[in-house]
Amino acid sequence: MTWNVKEQVPSLAVADLDMGIRYYSCLGFELEWRWPRESPSHVGLRNGPAALMLVRSEVRVGVEIYFVVDDVESCYTELCAAQPWKLVHAALGGTEGAGGPASSPPNPPSVKDHQHFDFTIEDPWGHRLTFGREAAG
């Protein structure tokens, strides 16, 4: 082959870009770009080598992304401290339980059948985000 993939950037459909930016900033992602600049329909976010593109869309198509992290416990602790589910709860007008998994904290990390130590959260648009690594020995 004469070419190589330089980066993978998953696209996630979100109904509200501003809320998407706030939600993913709670997960450590920073805004890199908006397109077009005025009234954007796409934004790019990054957390270290991981990049995401949020695309404004009313179509709900949930995807699953597995993020390999070096320290699952620290990731979980920091994510819980940022409380992204409170954004969902506030967007729903404070209605208890109306937002499903996206409006409540994730379960603590644990070793799964696939021998990975991880935890999963769901964003407000139905995307399942898992943070983990191979289970130690």
C-alpha positions as CSV (number, residue, x, y, z in Angstrom):
1,M,0.0,0.0,0.0
2,T,1.2,3.5,-0.8
3,W,-0.9,5.2,1.9
4,N,-1.6,4.9,5.6
5,V,-4.4,5.9,7.9
6,K,-3.2,8.8,10.0
7,E,-6.1,9.1,12.3
8,Q,-9.6,7.8,13.0
9,V,-12.3,10.3,13.8
10,P,-15.7,8.8,14.8
11,S,-18.7,11.0,13.9
12,L,-21.5,11.2,16.5
13,A,-24.9,12.6,15.7
14,V,-26.2,15.0,18.4
15,A,-29.3,17.1,18.4
16,D,-27.7,20.0,20.2
17,L,-24.0,20.9,19.4
18,D,-23.6,23.3,22.4
19,M,-24.8,20.6,24.8
20,G,-22.6,18.1,23.0
21,I,-19.5,20.3,23.5
22,R,-20.3,20.8,27.2
23,Y,-21.0,17.1,27.7
24,Y,-17.9,15.9,26.1
25,S,-15.8,18.6,27.8
26,C,-16.8,16.8,31.0
27,L,-15.1,13.7,29.6
28,G,-11.9,15.6,29.0
29,F,-12.4,16.6,25.3
30,E,-11.5,20.1,24.1
31,L,-13.1,21.9,21.2
32,E,-10.7,22.1,18.3
33,W,-12.8,23.5,15.4
34,R,-16.3,24.4,14.3
35,W,-17.6,24.2,10.7
36,P,-18.9,26.4,9.3
37,R,-17.7,29.1,11.8
38,E,-21.1,30.9,11.8
39,S,-23.9,28.5,12.7
40,P,-21.8,25.3,12.8
41,S,-23.2,21.9,11.9
42,H,-20.0,20.1,12.8
43,V,-17.4,20.4,15.6
44,G,-14.2,18.6,16.3
45,L,-13.1,17.6,19.8
46,R,-9.9,16.1,21.1
47,N,-8.6,14.4,24.2
48,G,-4.9,13.5,23.6
49,P,-4.7,11.3,20.5
50,A,-8.5,10.6,20.5
51,A,-10.6,12.8,18.3
52,L,-14.4,13.0,17.8
53,M,-16.6,14.9,15.4
54,L,-20.1,15.9,16.6
55,V,-22.6,16.4,13.8
56,R,-25.8,18.2,14.4
57,S,-28.6,15.8,13.5
58,E,-32.1,14.9,14.7
59,V,-31.5,11.3,13.5
60,R,-30.7,9.1,16.5
61,V,-28.2,6.4,15.6
62,G,-26.3,5.3,18.7
63,V,-22.8,4.1,18.3
64,E,-20.4,2.4,20.7
65,I,-16.8,3.6,21.2
66,Y,-14.2,1.9,23.4
67,F,-11.5,4.3,24.7
68,V,-8.4,2.5,26.0
69,V,-7.1,4.5,29.0
70,D,-4.0,4.1,31.1
71,D,-5.8,4.5,34.5
72,V,-9.4,3.4,34.6
73,E,-9.9,4.3,38.3
74,S,-8.7,7.9,37.8
75,C,-10.8,8.2,34.6
76,Y,-13.9,7.0,36.5
77,T,-13.2,9.3,39.5
78,E,-12.6,12.4,37.3
79,L,-15.6,11.7,35.1
80,C,-17.8,11.3,38.2
81,A,-16.5,14.5,39.6
82,A,-17.4,16.3,36.3
83,Q,-20.9,14.9,36.5
84,P,-21.9,15.1,32.8
85,W,-25.3,13.5,33.6
86,K,-26.3,16.7,35.4
87,L,-26.3,18.4,32.0
88,V,-28.8,15.9,30.8
89,H,-30.9,16.1,34.0
90,A,-31.0,20.0,33.7
91,A,-31.9,19.8,30.0
92,L,-34.9,17.6,31.0
93,G,-36.1,20.2,33.4
94,G,-34.9,18.3,36.5
95,T,-37.2,15.4,35.8
96,E,-36.0,12.4,37.8
97,G,-35.4,9.2,35.8
98,A,-36.7,10.7,32.5
99,G,-33.3,10.6,30.8
100,G,-32.5,7.0,31.2
101,P,-28.8,6.0,31.4
102,A,-27.6,9.3,30.2
103,S,-29.0,11.1,33.3
104,S,-27.4,9.0,36.0
105,P,-23.8,8.2,37.0
106,P,-22.1,5.2,35.4
107,N,-21.6,2.0,37.4
108,P,-18.1,1.6,38.8
109,P,-15.5,-0.1,36.7
110,S,-15.3,-3.9,36.8
111,V,-13.7,-6.8,35.0
112,K,-16.0,-8.0,32.3
113,D,-16.3,-11.4,30.5
114,H,-14.1,-10.1,27.8
115,Q,-11.3,-9.7,30.4
116,H,-11.2,-5.9,30.3
117,F,-11.5,-3.6,33.3
118,D,-13.9,-0.9,32.3
119,F,-17.1,1.1,32.7
120,T,-19.6,2.5,30.3
121,I,-21.6,5.7,30.1
122,E,-24.3,6.7,27.6
123,D,-24.5,10.2,26.3
124,P,-27.8,12.0,25.8
125,W,-28.0,10.8,22.1
126,G,-27.7,7.1,22.9
127,H,-23.9,6.7,22.1
128,R,-22.3,4.2,24.5
129,L,-18.8,5.2,25.6
130,T,-16.7,2.6,27.4
131,F,-13.4,3.5,29.1
132,G,-11.1,0.7,30.0
133,R,-8.1,-1.5,29.5
134,E,-7.1,-5.2,29.6
135,A,-7.6,-6.7,33.1
136,A,-4.3,-7.2,35.0
137,G,-3.1,-10.7,35.2
